[in-house]
Amino acid sequence: MDKLKRTYIQMISAIASNGYLKGFAEGSIYKGDLKKLCVPGLNCYSCPGALGSCPIGSLQAVMGSIKYNFSFYILGLLTLMGLAMGRLVCGWLCPFGLVQDLLSRIPSRKFAVKGSWSNFRYAKYAVLAVFVILLPFVLSDELGMSVPYFCKWICPAGTLEAGIPLLLMNEGLRGAAGCLFGWKSLLLLATIVSSVFIYRPFCRFVCPLGAIYAIFNPISLCRLEVDKSSCISCGKCEAVCKMGVKPQLQPNSPECIRCGDCIKKCPEGSIELIFIKKDR
């Protein structure tokens, strides 16, 4: 039931972020006042149903603008959500996280990311530093404008939520789709296929928004707490964690998405999800 509860909340969040039905009907993009606000998860601005802006896309747009090099609003919003929830956003509110979760339920042999392979989790920080911050900030044209490099060259969520729907609904755009769309479609296909065999590969290795929230995970108000006095170190929480976290040792690991699987599996009830750290 708890897994269904999380799925329902994920679906509600996805619908709330993409509730502009007119956009899907007409193949258009909503450009009203709500687009000035950022949604918590990764959700493409150009999705026909998107009511708000993606924080990563907004961050790049500001840094690549002739007018601004920095946005206290976006930084403040990301800091606020990070301090409040950490990667709970990834586990419960992100539409693209929901897509990966659903794909992982397709029956197949699952591969755990262990040993040296787990070091690839640091790649998302490199994506954040290079494609989201450095390139839009440094590379600009003669007018002082820059392109959103992550959105343009990497983000599979944009291809799934915006590129494919807009091409299907606008015949004129199909002829303009070239090598870039082919490249993005290949990345999307790779993400979809890998999500069937590896739990949330995009969240683990690529997502720059996940990297930002991961920084706040150890200090966020929403956190996992382990009662050491009742923990019997049975290892069941570690065995059930799909993100490769050891909850009994590092409950607030940057990789934890607060899915709650370890809480349900603990035979002693030693793990709980809290919103303010308790003094024991």
N, C-alpha and C positions, 0 to 999 in steps of 0.2 A: 504493500500500500504506500509506503514512504517513497518508493521509486516512482510510482504513478503520481504521487503528489508533486514531486520535483518536475516530472514531465509536464504536468498540467500547468505549473507555474511558468515553466519555460515557454510553453505554447501561448499562454496569456501574454507574456512579455513580448514574444515575437509578433503576435497580432497587434498589440498596443503600439509597437514600434512601426508597424507596416499596415496601418488601418485606413490608408487613403485609397478606398475602393475605386474611386473615379480614375485614379492613375492606371490601375490594372485594366479598367474598361476602355480607356482611351489611348493607352500607351504613352502617357504623359508623366511629368515629374511634378510633385507638389513643391511650390515655392513660396508658401505662406509664412506667416510669422513664426510658426512652430519650428521651422527649419533653422531658426536662430538658436535653438536649444539643442544640446547634445544628448543622445540616448546613452545609457551606461555601457552597452555592449557594442560589438563590431557589427555595424549595420549600414550598408552603403547608402550614401546621400542620393544616388541616382536610381535607387530602386523605385519603381512606379508607385509603390505603396508607402514609402518612407515618409514619416511625419516629422522626424527630427534628423539631426546630423550625426554622423559618425565622429567620435572624438579624435580618432587618428586622422581621418580625412580633414577635419577642421584644423587640427594642429598643423598639418602640412600646408593647407591653404593659407593660413596666416603667416607661416614662416616663409612661404614662397611669394608673398604679396609685396607689391611695390610700396604699400603703405605701412606694413607692420613686419617686424621681425620676431615678435614675441606676443603671446596672448596670456594675460593674467587670468582671464575668464576661463580659458580651457585648462590651464595649469591648475587653477583653483578648483575647478570641477573635478578633474582627475584626482587631485589630492584629497578632496572631500570624500569622493566615492571610495578611494583606496583606503583612507583611514577608517571609514565606516565599515566597509565590507570586504576589502581585500579581494581575493579571487572568488569570493562568493558570487560576484558578478559573472565570472566565467562559468561557474557550475549551475547557476539558477536563472540568469537573465539574458545571456548572450544568444541571439538567434542562430549564429553559426555554430555555437557549441551544441545547440539542440540538434542541428543537422548531423554533426559527428556522432552524437549519442545514439541517434536513430540508426545510423549506418552501422554502428558497432553491434547492434542487436541482430544483424543479419548472421545466421549460423555460418560459422567458418572457424578455422583454426586461428586462435589468437596468439600473437607474439608479444611477449613481455619485453620491455626496454630495460635491459640490465647491463651491469658491467660498464665497459668503456662506451657502449652505445648511449648510456644515459647522459654522457657529457654533451651530446648534441642539444640538450635542453638549453645550453647557453647561446645557441644560435639565435634565439629570438631577441636576445639583448643586442646582438650585433645587427640584426634587422632594424631594431628600434633606433640604434645609434646612427647607422649608415643611411638607410632608406627613408626614415621618418624625419630625422633631425639634420644630419650632416648635409646630404645632397640637396634638399630643398633650401637649406640655409646658405650653402656655398655656391651652388650652380644656379645662375640666373641669366636671363637674356639681357640685351641692351636696354630694355625698359625696366629692368629690375624684377622681372617676374620669373617664377620657377614652376616646374610641374610637380604634382604630388607623386613622387617616384614609387612609393609603396603601392598606392592605389592603382597606378598606371601599369606597373610591371609585375606585381606579385599577387595582390589580394584576390584570392579565389572567391571570397564572399561577394565582392563586387561583380564578378562574372556571373555567379549564380543568381544573385538578387536583382541585378540591374542589366548587365550585358545581354544575357540570354532572353529575358522577358521583353526588353525593348526591341531587340532584333526580331523577335517573333511577332510583335505587334506593329512594327513600323517597317514596311516593305522598302522604303527609301534608305533606311539605315543598313540593310543587308548588303547592298552593293558597296558600302563604304567600309565594311568589315574586312580587315586585311590581316597581315601577318601578326600584328599585335593581339588581335582577338584570338587567332589560332594559338598563340603562345599562352595566353591567359586560359584558354579552354583546356590546353594540355596540363597546366598547373592544377586546374580545377579537377580534371579527371584523375590526376595523380593523388590529389587530396581525398577524393571520394573513394578510390580503390584502397588506398592505404588505411582509411578510416574503418574499413571492414575488418582489417586484420590487426591494426594497432589502435589502441584507444586514444582518441583525440590527438592525432599526430600534428595537426596545425596548431593546436593550443600548446602542445609540448615544445615544438621546435621552431615555430615561425611567428606566431602572433605577437606583434609589438604591444598591443593593448594588454594582453596577458602578462607581458614582461613588466609593464608599468604597475599593474595591480600586484604582481608577484613581489615587487620591492616593498610594498606595504603590508604584505601578508603577516610577517612576524609581529607587527605592531598595531594591526587593525583592531577595532573594537569588537568586530565579529571574529571569533577565534575558536579553535578547539582547545579544550582543557582536559588533561589526563590526571585522574586521581591516583597518584603514585602509591598510596597506601592500600588501594584495593586492586591495582594492576598486578596480574600474575605472570606477566611477560610470556604469554602463550603464543604470541606471534600471529594470531588470527586476524588482527586489524591490518597488519602489514601484508598478509597473504591476500586479503580481499581488495586492497587498494589498487585501482587500475592506473593510477598516476605514479606508482612506484615510490610512494611516501612510506616512511616508518613512523606511524602516528605515536607509538609508545615512546619514541626517542625524540622526534622532531614534529610535534603535532601541527605546528604552524609553519611548516616548510613552504618556501615560495612556490612549490609545485602543487600544493593542496588546493583543490577547487571547492572544498566544503560540501562534497556530495552527500556525506553522511553514511556511506557504506560501512566505515569502520565503527561508527556508533552502533549501528544495528548488529554488527557481528560480535562486538565485545561481550563475552559471557558474564562479565562481572559488572557491566554498566559503568565502567571506569572513564569512558570518554563522553563528553558532552559538548554541544555547540552553544557558546555563550556570546553575549554582546558587550559585556563589560568584565574585565578580568576579576576573578574572585580572589580574596585573601584567605588563605587556608592557615 
